[in-house]
Amino acid sequence: MIEIIFATNNLNKLIEVQAQLPKAIKLVSLKDIGCKQDLPETQTTLIGNAIQKADYIKSKYNLDCFADDTGLEVKVLNGAPGVHSARYAGPEKTAENNILKLIDALEHQDNRKAQFRTVIALHYKGELLTFEGICKGEIARQVSGSGGFGYDAIFKPDNQQKTFAELSLEEKNKISHRGIAVAKLIKFFYEKFEIN
């Protein structure tokens, strides 16, 4: 059994990742290790933020861990909101307000191509590794679905008629940015440590 800390305070992310992991990998939350602080996210790139968060837990607690950072990158907005996705609406940074601001920004745009990108940074047995997942799609013109979180209700993956928020967790994990990155993380554990 491998125990690994997921350095996030986002319960929705914990649920998504836990659903993907094999029984040989036990996920430990920040709450489990008594970490109540907000993790630092002051870098200008997704990989920078993911490493910064993983470094914080490794240096403060000396425990193996992984952290992720995710951004929604919209083509006609030159990749925005990108690294600022969670804070896109500024001080009023709820998921609903972030979505409303993005829909408004694309109101007169026909090109609605976008992609979700996740970078995972892993500290394990003295190594620092990163894994990336990308899911291409488009921004819907209106909110649809009640599942998921963040921008899921307006992101429609390529080759899908539904938004992420209309898919089951299992369906989403098979094709999503985070699902792809986590699959690479799991593959690393299988290959390096021969778990089964």
Biotite code that builds the C-alpha atoms (Angstrom):
import biotite.structure as struc

atoms = struc.array([
    struc.Atom([0.000, 0.000, 0.000], chain_id="A", res_id=1, res_name="MET", atom_name="CA", element="C"),
    struc.Atom([1.305, 3.433, -1.003], chain_id="A", res_id=2, res_name="ILE", atom_name="CA", element="C"),
    struc.Atom([0.067, 6.430, 0.973], chain_id="A", res_id=3, res_name="GLU", atom_name="CA", element="C"),
    struc.Atom([0.403, 9.755, -0.774], chain_id="A", res_id=4, res_name="ILE", atom_name="CA", element="C"),
    struc.Atom([-0.793, 13.229, 0.175], chain_id="A", res_id=5, res_name="ILE", atom_name="CA", element="C"),
    struc.Atom([-2.841, 15.213, -2.331], chain_id="A", res_id=6, res_name="PHE", atom_name="CA", element="C"),
    struc.Atom([-1.947, 18.820, -1.566], chain_id="A", res_id=7, res_name="ALA", atom_name="CA", element="C"),
    struc.Atom([-5.295, 20.489, -2.178], chain_id="A", res_id=8, res_name="THR", atom_name="CA", element="C"),
    struc.Atom([-8.055, 22.087, -0.137], chain_id="A", res_id=9, res_name="ASN", atom_name="CA", element="C"),
    struc.Atom([-10.529, 21.483, -2.980], chain_id="A", res_id=10, res_name="ASN", atom_name="CA", element="C"),
    struc.Atom([-12.885, 18.686, -1.897], chain_id="A", res_id=11, res_name="LEU", atom_name="CA", element="C"),
    struc.Atom([-14.168, 18.222, -5.463], chain_id="A", res_id=12, res_name="ASN", atom_name="CA", element="C"),
    struc.Atom([-10.645, 17.499, -6.700], chain_id="A", res_id=13, res_name="LYS", atom_name="CA", element="C"),
    struc.Atom([-10.116, 14.995, -3.868], chain_id="A", res_id=14, res_name="LEU", atom_name="CA", element="C"),
    struc.Atom([-13.297, 13.143, -4.833], chain_id="A", res_id=15, res_name="ILE", atom_name="CA", element="C"),
    struc.Atom([-12.369, 13.038, -8.528], chain_id="A", res_id=16, res_name="GLU", atom_name="CA", element="C"),
    struc.Atom([-8.841, 11.771, -7.951], chain_id="A", res_id=17, res_name="VAL", atom_name="CA", element="C"),
    struc.Atom([-9.824, 9.238, -5.271], chain_id="A", res_id=18, res_name="GLN", atom_name="CA", element="C"),
    struc.Atom([-12.342, 7.742, -7.699], chain_id="A", res_id=19, res_name="ALA", atom_name="CA", element="C"),
    struc.Atom([-9.515, 7.003, -10.142], chain_id="A", res_id=20, res_name="GLN", atom_name="CA", element="C"),
    struc.Atom([-6.931, 5.503, -7.818], chain_id="A", res_id=21, res_name="LEU", atom_name="CA", element="C"),
    struc.Atom([-6.422, 1.745, -7.464], chain_id="A", res_id=22, res_name="PRO", atom_name="CA", element="C"),
    struc.Atom([-6.764, 0.206, -4.001], chain_id="A", res_id=23, res_name="LYS", atom_name="CA", element="C"),
    struc.Atom([-2.963, -0.011, -3.727], chain_id="A", res_id=24, res_name="ALA", atom_name="CA", element="C"),
    struc.Atom([-2.736, 3.800, -3.519], chain_id="A", res_id=25, res_name="ILE", atom_name="CA", element="C"),
    struc.Atom([-4.299, 5.492, -0.492], chain_id="A", res_id=26, res_name="LYS", atom_name="CA", element="C"),
    struc.Atom([-4.968, 9.199, -0.780], chain_id="A", res_id=27, res_name="LEU", atom_name="CA", element="C"),
    struc.Atom([-4.232, 11.347, 2.273], chain_id="A", res_id=28, res_name="VAL", atom_name="CA", element="C"),
    struc.Atom([-5.787, 14.818, 2.512], chain_id="A", res_id=29, res_name="SER", atom_name="CA", element="C"),
    struc.Atom([-4.296, 17.994, 3.950], chain_id="A", res_id=30, res_name="LEU", atom_name="CA", element="C"),
    struc.Atom([-6.903, 17.744, 6.704], chain_id="A", res_id=31, res_name="LYS", atom_name="CA", element="C"),
    struc.Atom([-5.519, 14.301, 7.585], chain_id="A", res_id=32, res_name="ASP", atom_name="CA", element="C"),
    struc.Atom([-2.056, 15.780, 8.252], chain_id="A", res_id=33, res_name="ILE", atom_name="CA", element="C"),
    struc.Atom([-3.383, 18.809, 10.112], chain_id="A", res_id=34, res_name="GLY", atom_name="CA", element="C"),
    struc.Atom([-2.616, 21.340, 7.392], chain_id="A", res_id=35, res_name="CYS", atom_name="CA", element="C"),
    struc.Atom([-5.200, 24.131, 7.515], chain_id="A", res_id=36, res_name="LYS", atom_name="CA", element="C"),
    struc.Atom([-3.269, 26.793, 5.604], chain_id="A", res_id=37, res_name="GLN", atom_name="CA", element="C"),
    struc.Atom([-4.080, 28.022, 2.131], chain_id="A", res_id=38, res_name="ASP", atom_name="CA", element="C"),
    struc.Atom([-1.313, 26.753, -0.134], chain_id="A", res_id=39, res_name="LEU", atom_name="CA", element="C"),
    struc.Atom([0.754, 29.361, -1.998], chain_id="A", res_id=40, res_name="PRO", atom_name="CA", element="C"),
    struc.Atom([-0.111, 29.933, -5.670], chain_id="A", res_id=41, res_name="GLU", atom_name="CA", element="C"),
    struc.Atom([1.950, 32.926, -6.757], chain_id="A", res_id=42, res_name="THR", atom_name="CA", element="C"),
    struc.Atom([3.579, 31.589, -9.919], chain_id="A", res_id=43, res_name="GLN", atom_name="CA", element="C"),
    struc.Atom([2.734, 32.668, -13.467], chain_id="A", res_id=44, res_name="THR", atom_name="CA", element="C"),
    struc.Atom([2.382, 29.157, -14.907], chain_id="A", res_id=45, res_name="THR", atom_name="CA", element="C"),
    struc.Atom([0.404, 26.031, -14.050], chain_id="A", res_id=46, res_name="LEU", atom_name="CA", element="C"),
    struc.Atom([3.565, 23.978, -13.620], chain_id="A", res_id=47, res_name="ILE", atom_name="CA", element="C"),
    struc.Atom([5.016, 26.686, -11.392], chain_id="A", res_id=48, res_name="GLY", atom_name="CA", element="C"),
    struc.Atom([1.975, 26.674, -9.108], chain_id="A", res_id=49, res_name="ASN", atom_name="CA", element="C"),
    struc.Atom([1.805, 22.873, -8.953], chain_id="A", res_id=50, res_name="ALA", atom_name="CA", element="C"),
    struc.Atom([5.478, 22.652, -7.957], chain_id="A", res_id=51, res_name="ILE", atom_name="CA", element="C"),
    struc.Atom([5.116, 25.523, -5.476], chain_id="A", res_id=52, res_name="GLN", atom_name="CA", element="C"),
    struc.Atom([2.256, 23.768, -3.659], chain_id="A", res_id=53, res_name="LYS", atom_name="CA", element="C"),
    struc.Atom([4.011, 20.391, -3.621], chain_id="A", res_id=54, res_name="ALA", atom_name="CA", element="C"),
    struc.Atom([7.246, 22.044, -2.423], chain_id="A", res_id=55, res_name="ASP", atom_name="CA", element="C"),
    struc.Atom([5.356, 23.751, 0.398], chain_id="A", res_id=56, res_name="TYR", atom_name="CA", element="C"),
    struc.Atom([4.016, 20.479, 1.829], chain_id="A", res_id=57, res_name="ILE", atom_name="CA", element="C"),
    struc.Atom([7.315, 18.652, 1.302], chain_id="A", res_id=58, res_name="LYS", atom_name="CA", element="C"),
    struc.Atom([9.344, 21.358, 3.047], chain_id="A", res_id=59, res_name="SER", atom_name="CA", element="C"),
    struc.Atom([6.886, 22.019, 5.902], chain_id="A", res_id=60, res_name="LYS", atom_name="CA", element="C"),
    struc.Atom([5.925, 18.408, 6.697], chain_id="A", res_id=61, res_name="TYR", atom_name="CA", element="C"),
    struc.Atom([8.713, 16.392, 5.014], chain_id="A", res_id=62, res_name="ASN", atom_name="CA", element="C"),
    struc.Atom([6.097, 14.108, 3.495], chain_id="A", res_id=63, res_name="LEU", atom_name="CA", element="C"),
    struc.Atom([5.737, 12.736, -0.024], chain_id="A", res_id=64, res_name="ASP", atom_name="CA", element="C"),
    struc.Atom([2.910, 14.458, -1.844], chain_id="A", res_id=65, res_name="CYS", atom_name="CA", element="C"),
    struc.Atom([1.500, 15.683, -5.122], chain_id="A", res_id=66, res_name="PHE", atom_name="CA", element="C"),
    struc.Atom([-0.287, 18.879, -6.078], chain_id="A", res_id=67, res_name="ALA", atom_name="CA", element="C"),
    struc.Atom([-2.032, 20.032, -9.209], chain_id="A", res_id=68, res_name="ASP", atom_name="CA", element="C"),
    struc.Atom([-2.868, 23.280, -10.905], chain_id="A", res_id=69, res_name="ASP", atom_name="CA", element="C"),
    struc.Atom([-5.479, 23.540, -13.601], chain_id="A", res_id=70, res_name="THR", atom_name="CA", element="C"),
    struc.Atom([-6.364, 26.229, -16.099], chain_id="A", res_id=71, res_name="GLY", atom_name="CA", element="C"),
    struc.Atom([-9.046, 26.763, -18.707], chain_id="A", res_id=72, res_name="LEU", atom_name="CA", element="C"),
    struc.Atom([-7.392, 28.226, -21.811], chain_id="A", res_id=73, res_name="GLU", atom_name="CA", element="C"),
    struc.Atom([-9.683, 29.921, -24.347], chain_id="A", res_id=74, res_name="VAL", atom_name="CA", element="C"),
    struc.Atom([-8.212, 30.455, -27.799], chain_id="A", res_id=75, res_name="LYS", atom_name="CA", element="C"),
    struc.Atom([-9.741, 33.831, -28.693], chain_id="A", res_id=76, res_name="VAL", atom_name="CA", element="C"),
    struc.Atom([-8.817, 35.162, -25.245], chain_id="A", res_id=77, res_name="LEU", atom_name="CA", element="C"),
    struc.Atom([-5.152, 34.342, -25.873], chain_id="A", res_id=78, res_name="ASN", atom_name="CA", element="C"),
    struc.Atom([-5.224, 31.493, -23.368], chain_id="A", res_id=79, res_name="GLY", atom_name="CA", element="C"),
    struc.Atom([-7.127, 33.327, -20.631], chain_id="A", res_id=80, res_name="ALA", atom_name="CA", element="C"),
    struc.Atom([-8.272, 32.758, -17.974], chain_id="A", res_id=81, res_name="PRO", atom_name="CA", element="C"),
    struc.Atom([-5.431, 30.193, -17.815], chain_id="A", res_id=82, res_name="GLY", atom_name="CA", element="C"),
    struc.Atom([-3.448, 30.282, -14.596], chain_id="A", res_id=83, res_name="VAL", atom_name="CA", element="C"),
    struc.Atom([-6.008, 32.742, -13.191], chain_id="A", res_id=84, res_name="HIS", atom_name="CA", element="C"),
    struc.Atom([-9.006, 30.442, -13.821], chain_id="A", res_id=85, res_name="SER", atom_name="CA", element="C"),
    struc.Atom([-10.007, 30.060, -10.166], chain_id="A", res_id=86, res_name="ALA", atom_name="CA", element="C"),
    struc.Atom([-9.724, 33.830, -9.615], chain_id="A", res_id=87, res_name="ARG", atom_name="CA", element="C"),
    struc.Atom([-11.029, 35.031, -12.992], chain_id="A", res_id=88, res_name="TYR", atom_name="CA", element="C"),
    struc.Atom([-13.864, 37.137, -11.542], chain_id="A", res_id=89, res_name="ALA", atom_name="CA", element="C"),
    struc.Atom([-11.518, 38.907, -9.123], chain_id="A", res_id=90, res_name="GLY", atom_name="CA", element="C"),
    struc.Atom([-12.686, 39.414, -5.522], chain_id="A", res_id=91, res_name="PRO", atom_name="CA", element="C"),
    struc.Atom([-16.061, 37.849, -6.412], chain_id="A", res_id=92, res_name="GLU", atom_name="CA", element="C"),
    struc.Atom([-14.350, 34.633, -7.507], chain_id="A", res_id=93, res_name="LYS", atom_name="CA", element="C"),
    struc.Atom([-17.180, 32.122, -7.134], chain_id="A", res_id=94, res_name="THR", atom_name="CA", element="C"),
    struc.Atom([-17.572, 29.462, -9.816], chain_id="A", res_id=95, res_name="ALA", atom_name="CA", element="C"),
    struc.Atom([-20.816, 31.115, -10.902], chain_id="A", res_id=96, res_name="GLU", atom_name="CA", element="C"),
    struc.Atom([-19.213, 34.540, -11.251], chain_id="A", res_id=97, res_name="ASN", atom_name="CA", element="C"),
    struc.Atom([-16.215, 33.111, -13.108], chain_id="A", res_id=98, res_name="ASN", atom_name="CA", element="C"),
    struc.Atom([-18.590, 31.423, -15.558], chain_id="A", res_id=99, res_name="ILE", atom_name="CA", element="C"),
    struc.Atom([-20.682, 34.562, -16.042], chain_id="A", res_id=100, res_name="LEU", atom_name="CA", element="C"),
    struc.Atom([-17.589, 36.645, -16.769], chain_id="A", res_id=101, res_name="LYS", atom_name="CA", element="C"),
    struc.Atom([-16.367, 34.102, -19.351], chain_id="A", res_id=102, res_name="LEU", atom_name="CA", element="C"),
    struc.Atom([-19.753, 33.826, -21.083], chain_id="A", res_id=103, res_name="ILE", atom_name="CA", element="C"),
    struc.Atom([-19.862, 37.621, -21.253], chain_id="A", res_id=104, res_name="ASP", atom_name="CA", element="C"),
    struc.Atom([-16.322, 37.792, -22.694], chain_id="A", res_id=105, res_name="ALA", atom_name="CA", element="C"),
    struc.Atom([-17.325, 35.378, -25.480], chain_id="A", res_id=106, res_name="LEU", atom_name="CA", element="C"),
    struc.Atom([-20.774, 36.855, -26.159], chain_id="A", res_id=107, res_name="GLU", atom_name="CA", element="C"),
    struc.Atom([-19.985, 37.921, -29.746], chain_id="A", res_id=108, res_name="HIS", atom_name="CA", element="C"),
    struc.Atom([-17.420, 35.231, -30.530], chain_id="A", res_id=109, res_name="GLN", atom_name="CA", element="C"),
    struc.Atom([-18.097, 32.347, -32.915], chain_id="A", res_id=110, res_name="ASP", atom_name="CA", element="C"),
    struc.Atom([-14.747, 30.716, -32.207], chain_id="A", res_id=111, res_name="ASN", atom_name="CA", element="C"),
    struc.Atom([-15.294, 29.107, -28.820], chain_id="A", res_id=112, res_name="ARG", atom_name="CA", element="C"),
    struc.Atom([-12.411, 26.624, -28.888], chain_id="A", res_id=113, res_name="LYS", atom_name="CA", element="C"),
    struc.Atom([-10.800, 26.019, -25.517], chain_id="A", res_id=114, res_name="ALA", atom_name="CA", element="C"),
    struc.Atom([-8.849, 23.462, -23.564], chain_id="A", res_id=115, res_name="GLN", atom_name="CA", element="C"),
    struc.Atom([-8.503, 22.460, -19.956], chain_id="A", res_id=116, res_name="PHE", atom_name="CA", element="C"),
    struc.Atom([-4.924, 21.760, -18.865], chain_id="A", res_id=117, res_name="ARG", atom_name="CA", element="C"),
    struc.Atom([-3.775, 20.170, -15.617], chain_id="A", res_id=118, res_name="THR", atom_name="CA", element="C"),
    struc.Atom([-0.221, 19.825, -14.368], chain_id="A", res_id=119, res_name="VAL", atom_name="CA", element="C"),
    struc.Atom([0.559, 17.512, -11.425], chain_id="A", res_id=120, res_name="ILE", atom_name="CA", element="C"),
    struc.Atom([3.815, 17.884, -9.491], chain_id="A", res_id=121, res_name="ALA", atom_name="CA", element="C"),
    struc.Atom([4.857, 14.832, -7.462], chain_id="A", res_id=122, res_name="LEU", atom_name="CA", element="C"),
    struc.Atom([7.437, 14.618, -4.682], chain_id="A", res_id=123, res_name="HIS", atom_name="CA", element="C"),
    struc.Atom([8.207, 10.942, -4.116], chain_id="A", res_id=124, res_name="TYR", atom_name="CA", element="C"),
    struc.Atom([11.263, 9.165, -2.701], chain_id="A", res_id=125, res_name="LYS", atom_name="CA", element="C"),
    struc.Atom([13.496, 12.162, -3.387], chain_id="A", res_id=126, res_name="GLY", atom_name="CA", element="C"),
    struc.Atom([12.261, 12.740, -6.938], chain_id="A", res_id=127, res_name="GLU", atom_name="CA", element="C"),
    struc.Atom([10.226, 15.628, -8.328], chain_id="A", res_id=128, res_name="LEU", atom_name="CA", element="C"),
    struc.Atom([8.205, 14.707, -11.388], chain_id="A", res_id=129, res_name="LEU", atom_name="CA", element="C"),
    struc.Atom([5.434, 16.393, -13.369], chain_id="A", res_id=130, res_name="THR", atom_name="CA", element="C"),
    struc.Atom([2.537, 14.970, -15.366], chain_id="A", res_id=131, res_name="PHE", atom_name="CA", element="C"),
    struc.Atom([0.292, 16.897, -17.754], chain_id="A", res_id=132, res_name="GLU", atom_name="CA", element="C"),
    struc.Atom([-3.203, 16.292, -19.039], chain_id="A", res_id=133, res_name="GLY", atom_name="CA", element="C"),
    struc.Atom([-5.051, 18.258, -21.732], chain_id="A", res_id=134, res_name="ILE", atom_name="CA", element="C"),
    struc.Atom([-8.690, 18.052, -22.789], chain_id="A", res_id=135, res_name="CYS", atom_name="CA", element="C"),
    struc.Atom([-9.714, 20.029, -25.861], chain_id="A", res_id=136, res_name="LYS", atom_name="CA", element="C"),
    struc.Atom([-13.234, 21.279, -26.416], chain_id="A", res_id=137, res_name="GLY", atom_name="CA", element="C"),
    struc.Atom([-15.320, 24.417, -26.612], chain_id="A", res_id=138, res_name="GLU", atom_name="CA", element="C"),
    struc.Atom([-17.190, 26.837, -24.387], chain_id="A", res_id=139, res_name="ILE", atom_name="CA", element="C"),
    struc.Atom([-20.963, 26.382, -24.509], chain_id="A", res_id=140, res_name="ALA", atom_name="CA", element="C"),
    struc.Atom([-23.192, 29.430, -24.839], chain_id="A", res_id=141, res_name="ARG", atom_name="CA", element="C"),
    struc.Atom([-25.138, 28.594, -21.703], chain_id="A", res_id=142, res_name="GLN", atom_name="CA", element="C"),
    struc.Atom([-24.785, 26.641, -18.483], chain_id="A", res_id=143, res_name="VAL", atom_name="CA", element="C"),
    struc.Atom([-25.837, 23.008, -18.723], chain_id="A", res_id=144, res_name="SER", atom_name="CA", element="C"),
    struc.Atom([-25.706, 20.239, -16.131], chain_id="A", res_id=145, res_name="GLY", atom_name="CA", element="C"),
    struc.Atom([-25.500, 20.063, -12.358], chain_id="A", res_id=146, res_name="SER", atom_name="CA", element="C"),
    struc.Atom([-22.464, 17.851, -11.800], chain_id="A", res_id=147, res_name="GLY", atom_name="CA", element="C"),
    struc.Atom([-18.789, 18.694, -11.602], chain_id="A", res_id=148, res_name="GLY", atom_name="CA", element="C"),
    struc.Atom([-17.424, 22.030, -10.420], chain_id="A", res_id=149, res_name="PHE", atom_name="CA", element="C"),
    struc.Atom([-15.630, 25.134, -11.665], chain_id="A", res_id=150, res_name="GLY", atom_name="CA", element="C"),
    struc.Atom([-16.273, 25.695, -15.364], chain_id="A", res_id=151, res_name="TYR", atom_name="CA", element="C"),
    struc.Atom([-17.638, 22.174, -15.986], chain_id="A", res_id=152, res_name="ASP", atom_name="CA", element="C"),
    struc.Atom([-21.162, 23.418, -16.789], chain_id="A", res_id=153, res_name="ALA", atom_name="CA", element="C"),
    struc.Atom([-19.947, 25.391, -19.828], chain_id="A", res_id=154, res_name="ILE", atom_name="CA", element="C"),
    struc.Atom([-17.102, 23.194, -21.113], chain_id="A", res_id=155, res_name="PHE", atom_name="CA", element="C"),
    struc.Atom([-18.039, 20.719, -23.827], chain_id="A", res_id=156, res_name="LYS", atom_name="CA", element="C"),
    struc.Atom([-15.204, 18.261, -24.635], chain_id="A", res_id=157, res_name="PRO", atom_name="CA", element="C"),
    struc.Atom([-14.470, 17.378, -28.253], chain_id="A", res_id=158, res_name="ASP", atom_name="CA", element="C"),
    struc.Atom([-16.611, 14.514, -29.587], chain_id="A", res_id=159, res_name="ASN", atom_name="CA", element="C"),
    struc.Atom([-19.169, 15.017, -26.803], chain_id="A", res_id=160, res_name="GLN", atom_name="CA", element="C"),
    struc.Atom([-22.663, 16.478, -26.959], chain_id="A", res_id=161, res_name="GLN", atom_name="CA", element="C"),
    struc.Atom([-22.634, 17.095, -23.216], chain_id="A", res_id=162, res_name="LYS", atom_name="CA", element="C"),
    struc.Atom([-20.739, 19.422, -20.900], chain_id="A", res_id=163, res_name="THR", atom_name="CA", element="C"),
    struc.Atom([-18.503, 18.001, -18.174], chain_id="A", res_id=164, res_name="PHE", atom_name="CA", element="C"),
    struc.Atom([-21.301, 18.849, -15.725], chain_id="A", res_id=165, res_name="ALA", atom_name="CA", element="C"),
    struc.Atom([-23.661, 16.490, -17.585], chain_id="A", res_id=166, res_name="GLU", atom_name="CA", element="C"),
    struc.Atom([-21.263, 13.526, -17.510], chain_id="A", res_id=167, res_name="LEU", atom_name="CA", element="C"),
    struc.Atom([-20.937, 11.010, -14.708], chain_id="A", res_id=168, res_name="SER", atom_name="CA", element="C"),
    struc.Atom([-17.739, 11.150, -12.663], chain_id="A", res_id=169, res_name="LEU", atom_name="CA", element="C"),
    struc.Atom([-16.554, 7.938, -14.327], chain_id="A", res_id=170, res_name="GLU", atom_name="CA", element="C"),
    struc.Atom([-17.230, 9.337, -17.811], chain_id="A", res_id=171, res_name="GLU", atom_name="CA", element="C"),
    struc.Atom([-15.496, 12.599, -16.997], chain_id="A", res_id=172, res_name="LYS", atom_name="CA", element="C"),
    struc.Atom([-12.404, 10.944, -15.502], chain_id="A", res_id=173, res_name="ASN", atom_name="CA", element="C"),
    struc.Atom([-11.847, 8.926, -18.691], chain_id="A", res_id=174, res_name="LYS", atom_name="CA", element="C"),
    struc.Atom([-11.436, 12.008, -20.870], chain_id="A", res_id=175, res_name="ILE", atom_name="CA", element="C"),
    struc.Atom([-10.755, 14.993, -18.624], chain_id="A", res_id=176, res_name="SER", atom_name="CA", element="C"),
    struc.Atom([-7.506, 16.923, -18.248], chain_id="A", res_id=177, res_name="HIS", atom_name="CA", element="C"),
    struc.Atom([-7.178, 15.905, -14.596], chain_id="A", res_id=178, res_name="ARG", atom_name="CA", element="C"),
    struc.Atom([-8.164, 12.321, -15.381], chain_id="A", res_id=179, res_name="GLY", atom_name="CA", element="C"),
    struc.Atom([-5.406, 12.089, -18.013], chain_id="A", res_id=180, res_name="ILE", atom_name="CA", element="C"),
    struc.Atom([-2.782, 13.587, -15.688], chain_id="A", res_id=181, res_name="ALA", atom_name="CA", element="C"),
    struc.Atom([-3.807, 11.288, -12.821], chain_id="A", res_id=182, res_name="VAL", atom_name="CA", element="C"),
    struc.Atom([-3.653, 8.262, -15.153], chain_id="A", res_id=183, res_name="ALA", atom_name="CA", element="C"),
    struc.Atom([-0.025, 9.186, -15.901], chain_id="A", res_id=184, res_name="LYS", atom_name="CA", element="C"),
    struc.Atom([0.653, 9.488, -12.156], chain_id="A", res_id=185, res_name="LEU", atom_name="CA", element="C"),
    struc.Atom([-0.850, 6.039, -11.549], chain_id="A", res_id=186, res_name="ILE", atom_name="CA", element="C"),
    struc.Atom([1.191, 4.583, -14.424], chain_id="A", res_id=187, res_name="LYS", atom_name="CA", element="C"),
    struc.Atom([4.345, 5.965, -12.791], chain_id="A", res_id=188, res_name="PHE", atom_name="CA", element="C"),
    struc.Atom([3.542, 4.189, -9.522], chain_id="A", res_id=189, res_name="PHE", atom_name="CA", element="C"),
    struc.Atom([2.739, 0.924, -11.310], chain_id="A", res_id=190, res_name="TYR", atom_name="CA", element="C"),
    struc.Atom([5.956, 0.948, -13.318], chain_id="A", res_id=191, res_name="GLU", atom_name="CA", element="C"),
    struc.Atom([8.380, 2.247, -10.694], chain_id="A", res_id=192, res_name="LYS", atom_name="CA", element="C"),
    struc.Atom([7.124, 0.412, -7.647], chain_id="A", res_id=193, res_name="PHE", atom_name="CA", element="C"),
    struc.Atom([5.460, -2.609, -9.268], chain_id="A", res_id=194, res_name="GLU", atom_name="CA", element="C"),
    struc.Atom([2.231, -2.210, -7.358], chain_id="A", res_id=195, res_name="ILE", atom_name="CA", element="C"),
    struc.Atom([-0.788, -4.265, -8.303], chain_id="A", res_id=196, res_name="ASN", atom_name="CA", element="C"),
])
